Amino acid sequence: MSMGKESEKLEYKKTTAELKEGLISMVAMLNKHGGGELYFGIRNDGTPMGFNISEKTIRDISQGVANHIEPKIFPKITEVFIDEKSCIHVEFLGDDAPYFAYGRAYIRVADEDRVLSPAELENFINKKNEWRGVWDSGLSDKTIADIDENVLKEYLERANRVGRINFTYTTKEDVLNKLKLTVGNKINNAANVLFIGSHMLEIQMAIFAGTERLTFIDIKRESGNVKSLVEAAEKFIQSNIRWRVVLDGSLQRKEIPEIPMDAVREALFNSYCHRLYTSSQNNEITIFSNRIEIYNPGTFPEGHTPQDFIEGEERSIKRNPTLAQLMYYTKDIESFGTGLKRIALACENANVKYEFRLLKNGFAVVFYRPDENFITTEKSTDVVLNDVTNVVLNKMENDALVVIKNNPTVTAEQLASLLSKSARTAQRYLDSLQKKNIIRRVGAKKDGRWEIVRNDE
């Protein structure tokens, strides 16, 4: 499995023999984006290779950060298993730029680290000290010409359709002016993330084998504007949860997800409405065997709890009021301050447990998945409609197929480890999928691979 390419917020190193270079990359990302991610045990093309890790390994990284990066930062350093290989993941944030590594300031350009000249460093500090107002109404570095006209047209059509905007499309300049998103030829940050967004917004989506962040089954990154990222996240969740097929005698079968998708969609749009856009962290979707987490950077309003907005009469506290207003026009958010209440109600109606987590640097909505039986009515069947094959499977067959999809060379022993089952049980899943003509073996036993049989075959 490839972890994808290095970027302005992501760096790979083979081992801690490259610790100095890794610390320089951390400083470069801190100065450009306020943080990022660094992996040890991965080649620069994104291929996991792993290496021997001990308590001293993590301690050496921590001491290297403490001794050679100024001002001080406090990264999160954890051992993770990727393709069953031991790697180290370093996640870091900082809002006190400029940062220095070994006495020098660096800046991230694409996937490279460049030393800042004295003149560039002086300009960097001057910009840091400039006054800034509310982020989403502030001007971006983009112009009206950068706006994706098709995205803007589609937005206006949706707003007209729900009756919250009463003018039609004419030109980009006219529409953006009526929405109060421009100053001269410049667009504000809200317009940037809604109608451009491809260069500044990312979402990270991952599936883990168990209940902890240890072994990846799948990981994806997408970039785009707010709506496209919400749609990508929604599709990712839909494709990786269980769906119960209810046979009740009607002409159309009913497919019911284990997590209510209206609550998921509400949580996704809220995560972008309330996120801290000046943070270098991405929005995240993480799927575990027992839960799904939707995370956004940006802490909850100080002095408040989620229950204040679910049960009480608290008014909405908007981190991004311009963006919230634009989302309201298209009913992506229904009304201010009701998002958490709507999520809670949808989950309670579906008898799904949920949790709102207040974290040090962000906020997460957690949906707890039902147990493996996932059966509530007499005429229901404990099955999953798999999105790859469109064939009805039981839950464990579906989980096995997800692993095979992302790792076609997986063995029964490896599959057993990823699914926390015995090798004998894992082989039974493989045999069952072959009997149902969903997978087939190609090549020799030792160096062969699994192939998913397409629907039209």
C-alpha positions in Angstrom: 0.0 0.0 0.0 1.3 3.4 -0.9 0.8 6.3 1.5 0.7 8.8 -1.4 3.1 11.5 -2.3 5.0 13.9 -0.1 3.4 17.4 0.1 3.8 20.7 1.8 2.4 19.2 5.0 3.7 15.6 4.7 7.2 14.2 4.8 8.6 10.7 4.7 12.0 9.5 6.1 13.3 5.9 5.9 14.8 5.7 9.4 15.8 7.9 12.3 19.3 8.1 10.7 17.6 11.0 8.8 16.5 12.6 12.1 18.2 15.9 11.3 16.6 16.2 7.9 13.3 15.3 9.5 13.6 18.1 12.0 14.4 20.6 9.3 11.3 19.4 7.4 9.2 19.9 10.5 10.4 23.5 10.9 9.8 24.2 7.2 6.2 23.0 7.5 5.7 24.9 10.8 6.8 28.1 9.1 4.6 27.5 6.0 1.5 25.9 7.4 1.7 25.9 11.2 2.3 22.2 11.4 2.2 18.9 9.5 3.1 15.2 9.6 6.4 13.3 9.5 6.7 9.5 9.1 9.8 7.5 9.8 9.9 4.0 8.1 8.5 5.1 4.7 10.4 5.7 1.5 10.0 9.1 -0.2 7.6 7.5 -2.8 5.2 6.6 0.0 6.1 2.9 0.2 6.2 1.6 3.8 9.4 -0.2 4.6 9.4 -0.2 8.4 12.4 -0.4 10.8 13.4 -1.6 14.3 11.7 0.6 16.9 12.4 0.7 20.6 11.5 3.0 23.5 14.9 4.8 22.8 13.9 5.5 19.2 10.9 7.6 20.3 12.9 9.2 23.0 15.6 10.2 20.6 13.1 11.9 18.4 11.5 13.7 21.3 15.0 14.9 22.5 16.0 15.9 19.0 12.9 18.1 18.8 13.5 19.6 22.3 17.2 20.3 21.6 17.2 21.5 18.0 13.8 23.3 17.3 13.1 26.8 18.6 10.6 28.0 19.8 9.6 24.9 21.6 6.9 22.6 20.2 5.4 19.5 21.7 4.7 16.9 19.0 2.6 13.8 19.2 5.0 10.8 18.5 3.5 7.3 18.1 4.4 4.0 16.7 2.0 2.8 13.9 1.8 -0.3 11.8 1.3 0.2 8.1 1.2 -2.9 5.9 2.3 -4.8 9.1 5.5 -2.7 9.2 6.6 -0.7 12.2 6.7 3.0 11.5 6.7 6.2 13.6 4.2 9.0 13.0 5.1 12.5 14.2 2.2 15.0 14.3 3.0 18.6 15.2 1.5 22.1 15.5 2.8 25.5 16.3 1.5 29.1 16.1 4.7 30.9 17.1 6.6 31.2 13.8 9.3 31.7 12.7 10.7 28.4 13.8 14.4 27.4 13.6 16.1 24.1 13.3 19.8 24.0 14.2 19.8 27.8 14.2 18.3 28.3 10.7 14.8 29.1 9.5 13.3 27.1 6.7 10.2 27.3 4.5 8.4 24.5 2.8 8.1 24.7 -1.0 6.2 21.8 -2.6 8.0 18.8 -1.0 11.3 20.5 -0.4 12.8 22.6 2.5 14.4 25.9 1.6 16.5 28.2 3.9 15.0 31.6 4.5 17.2 34.5 3.6 17.6 37.4 6.1 15.3 39.6 4.0 12.7 36.9 3.7 12.9 36.2 7.4 12.4 40.0 8.2 9.3 40.0 5.8 8.0 36.9 7.4 8.1 38.4 10.9 6.5 41.7 9.7 3.6 39.7 8.2 3.2 37.7 11.4 2.6 40.9 13.4 0.0 42.3 11.1 -3.5 42.7 12.5 -6.0 40.1 11.3 -9.8 40.1 11.7 -12.3 37.2 11.3 -10.7 34.7 9.0 -13.5 33.9 6.5 -14.3 37.6 5.8 -10.6 38.4 5.3 -9.2 38.7 1.7 -7.5 35.7 0.2 -4.7 35.8 -2.4 -7.2 34.7 -5.1 -9.1 36.8 -7.6 -12.5 36.5 -9.3 -10.8 34.9 -12.2 -9.8 31.9 -10.1 -13.4 31.1 -9.2 -14.7 27.8 -10.8 -17.7 29.1 -12.7 -19.4 25.7 -12.8 -19.2 25.4 -9.0 -20.6 28.9 -8.5 -23.4 28.2 -10.9 -24.3 25.0 -9.2 -24.2 26.7 -5.8 -26.6 29.4 -6.9 -29.0 26.9 -8.5 -29.2 25.0 -5.2 -29.8 28.2 -3.2 -32.6 29.2 -5.7 -34.1 25.7 -5.5 -34.5 25.9 -1.7 -35.8 29.5 -1.9 -33.1 31.2 0.1 -31.6 33.3 -2.7 -33.9 35.0 -5.3 -31.5 36.2 -8.0 -30.2 34.1 -10.9 -26.7 33.7 -12.4 -25.4 36.5 -14.6 -21.6 36.8 -14.3 -19.1 35.7 -11.7 -18.4 39.4 -10.8 -22.1 40.2 -10.3 -22.9 37.1 -8.3 -19.9 37.4 -6.0 -20.6 41.1 -5.5 -24.3 40.4 -4.5 -23.0 37.7 -2.0 -20.6 40.4 -0.6 -17.6 38.1 -1.2 -15.3 40.6 -3.0 -13.2 43.7 -2.5 -12.2 45.0 -5.9 -10.9 42.0 -7.9 -10.0 40.0 -4.7 -12.3 37.3 -3.2 -12.5 36.6 0.5 -11.5 33.4 2.2 -15.1 32.1 2.4 -15.4 32.3 -1.4 -12.0 30.6 -1.7 -12.9 27.5 0.2 -16.4 27.2 -1.3 -15.7 27.9 -5.0 -12.0 27.1 -5.3 -10.4 25.3 -2.3 -8.3 22.8 -4.3 -5.0 24.2 -3.1 -5.7 24.8 0.5 -8.2 22.1 1.7 -7.6 18.4 2.2 -9.3 15.6 4.0 -7.7 12.5 5.3 -9.8 9.3 5.4 -8.6 6.0 7.0 -9.8 2.6 8.0 -8.1 0.8 10.9 -8.2 -2.9 11.6 -9.2 -2.7 15.2 -10.3 -0.1 17.7 -6.9 1.8 17.9 -4.8 3.8 15.4 -2.3 1.0 14.8 -2.8 -0.9 11.6 -4.2 0.7 8.4 -6.5 -1.2 6.2 -7.0 1.7 3.8 -6.0 5.4 3.8 -7.0 8.1 1.3 -6.4 11.9 0.9 -8.6 14.2 -1.2 -8.3 17.9 -1.9 -11.0 20.3 -3.2 -13.6 22.8 -2.1 -15.9 22.2 0.9 -18.8 20.6 -1.0 -16.5 18.2 -2.9 -14.7 17.1 0.2 -18.0 16.5 2.1 -19.2 14.4 -0.8 -16.0 12.4 -0.9 -16.2 11.8 2.9 -19.8 10.8 2.7 -19.1 8.3 -0.1 -16.1 6.9 1.8 -18.3 6.3 4.9 -21.1 4.8 2.8 -18.8 2.4 1.1 -17.2 1.1 4.3 -20.1 0.6 6.7 -22.7 -2.2 6.8 -26.1 -1.9 5.2 -29.0 -4.1 6.3 -31.3 -5.3 3.5 -34.9 -5.5 4.7 -37.1 -7.9 2.8 -40.7 -6.8 3.8 -42.7 -7.9 0.8 -42.6 -4.6 -1.0 -41.5 -4.2 -4.7 -38.3 -2.3 -3.6 -35.9 -3.7 -1.1 -34.9 -1.3 1.7 -31.3 -0.8 2.5 -30.7 0.7 6.0 -27.2 1.8 7.1 -25.8 1.0 10.5 -25.2 4.8 11.0 -27.9 7.3 10.0 -26.4 9.1 6.9 -28.4 12.3 7.6 -26.5 12.6 10.9 -23.2 11.9 9.1 -23.9 14.6 6.5 -24.9 17.1 9.1 -21.6 16.3 11.0 -19.5 16.7 7.9 -20.9 20.1 6.9 -20.6 21.3 10.5 -17.0 20.1 10.6 -16.2 22.6 7.8 -18.5 25.3 9.0 -16.8 25.5 12.4 -13.2 24.4 11.6 -10.2 26.6 12.3 -8.9 27.3 8.8 -5.6 28.8 10.0 -4.7 25.4 11.4 -2.4 23.1 9.4 -4.4 20.1 10.4 -6.8 18.5 8.0 -10.3 17.4 8.6 -10.3 13.6 9.2 -12.6 10.6 8.8 -11.5 7.5 10.8 -13.3 4.2 10.6 -12.6 1.7 13.4 -14.2 -1.7 14.0 -16.5 -0.2 16.7 -16.9 3.5 15.7 -16.6 6.2 13.1 -15.0 9.6 14.0 -15.4 12.9 12.1 -12.8 15.4 13.2 -12.1 19.0 12.5 -9.3 21.3 13.8 -10.6 24.1 16.1 -11.7 23.8 19.7 -15.2 24.1 21.0 -16.3 27.5 22.3 -14.7 28.1 25.7 -17.2 27.8 28.6 -19.7 25.8 26.7 -20.5 22.1 26.2 -22.4 20.3 23.4 -25.3 19.8 25.8 -25.7 23.5 26.0 -26.7 23.6 22.4 -28.7 20.3 22.4 -30.8 20.9 25.4 -30.6 24.6 26.2 -31.3 27.9 24.5 -27.7 28.8 23.7 -27.3 30.9 20.5 -24.9 29.7 17.8 -21.3 30.9 18.3 -19.9 31.2 14.7 -16.2 30.9 14.1 -16.8 31.5 10.4 -20.0 33.6 10.1 -19.7 34.4 6.4 -19.1 30.7 5.5 -22.0 29.7 7.8 -24.3 32.2 6.0 -23.4 30.8 2.6 -24.0 27.2 3.7 -27.4 28.3 5.1 -28.4 29.7 1.7 -28.1 26.2 0.2 -29.5 24.3 3.3 -26.2 22.6 3.8 -26.7 23.7 7.3 -30.4 24.0 8.2 -30.3 26.9 10.8 -27.7 28.4 13.1 -26.9 26.5 16.3 -29.0 23.4 15.6 -26.4 21.1 14.0 -25.6 19.1 17.2 -29.2 18.8 18.1 -30.1 17.4 14.7 -27.2 14.9 14.9 -28.3 13.8 18.4 -32.0 13.4 17.3 -31.1 11.4 14.2 -28.9 9.0 16.2 -31.5 8.6 18.9 -34.2 7.8 16.3 -31.9 5.2 14.8 -30.9 3.8 18.2 -27.3 4.6 17.5 -24.9 5.7 20.3 -23.0 8.9 19.7 -20.5 11.1 21.4 -19.2 14.7 21.0 -15.5 14.9 22.0 -13.8 18.1 23.0 -10.1 17.8 22.2 -7.2 20.0 22.9 -6.8 21.1 19.3 -10.1 20.2 17.8 -13.6 18.6 17.9 -14.9 15.2 17.0 -18.3 13.6 16.4 -18.2 9.9 17.2 -20.8 7.4 15.9 -20.6 4.0 17.6 -21.3 1.1 15.3 -23.8 -1.6 16.2 -22.4 -5.1 17.0 -21.8 -7.6 14.3 -25.3 -9.0 14.3 -26.8 -5.7 13.1 -30.3 -7.2 13.0 -33.5 -5.6 14.4 -36.5 -7.1 12.6 -37.8 -10.6 12.0 -37.8 -10.2 8.2 -34.4 -8.6 8.1 -31.2 -10.4 7.1 -27.8 -9.8 8.6 -26.1 -8.9 5.3 -24.1 -6.1 3.7 -24.6 -4.8 0.2 -21.0 -4.5 -0.9 -20.3 -1.4 -3.1 -17.6 -3.2 -5.1 -19.5 -6.3 -6.2 -23.1 -5.3 -5.5 -23.4 -8.7 -3.9 -25.0 -9.4 -0.5 -22.4 -10.5 2.0 -22.2 -11.1 5.7 -20.2 -8.5 7.7 -17.0 -10.4 8.0 -17.0 -11.4 4.3 -17.4 -7.7 3.5 -14.5 -6.8 5.8 -12.3 -9.4 4.2 -13.2 -8.1 0.8 -12.2 -4.5 1.8 -8.8 -5.8 2.8 -8.4 -7.7 -0.5 -9.4 -4.7 -2.5 -6.5 -2.7 -0.9 -4.0 -5.5 -0.7 -4.6 -8.1 -3.4 -1.5 -10.2 -2.3 -2.8 -10.7 1.2 -2.4 -14.2 2.7 -4.8 -16.0 5.0 -2.4 -15.4 7.9 -2.1 -11.7 7.1 -5.9 -11.4 6.7 -6.4 -13.1 10.1 -4.1 -10.6 11.8 -5.8 -7.6 10.2 -9.3 -8.9 11.2 -8.2 -10.2 14.6 -9.4 -13.7 13.7 -7.7 -17.1 13.5 -6.0 -18.2 10.2 -8.6 -21.0 9.9 -11.5 -18.5 10.2 -9.8 -16.1 7.6 -9.4 -19.0 5.2 -13.1 -19.8 5.6 -13.9 -16.2 4.5 -11.7 -16.6 1.5 -13.3 -19.9 0.5 -16.8 -18.4 0.9 -15.9 -15.4 -1.3 -14.5 -17.7 -4.0 -17.6 -20.0 -3.9 -19.8 -16.9 -4.4 -17.7 -16.0 -7.4 -16.7 -12.7 -5.8 -12.9 -13.3 -5.8 -10.6 -15.6 -7.7 -6.9 -16.5 -7.3 -4.5 -15.5 -10.1 -1.0 -17.0 -10.3 0.9 -19.4 -8.1 0.1 -20.0 -4.5 3.2 -18.3 -3.2 3.4 -15.3 -5.5 -0.1 -15.0 -6.8 -2.8 -12.4 -6.0 -6.5 -12.1 -5.5 -8.7 -10.5 -8.2 -12.2 -9.2 -7.6 -14.7 -10.5 -10.1 -16.7 -7.6 -11.7 -20.5 -7.5 -11.7 -20.8 -7.7 -15.5 -18.8 -10.9 -15.6 
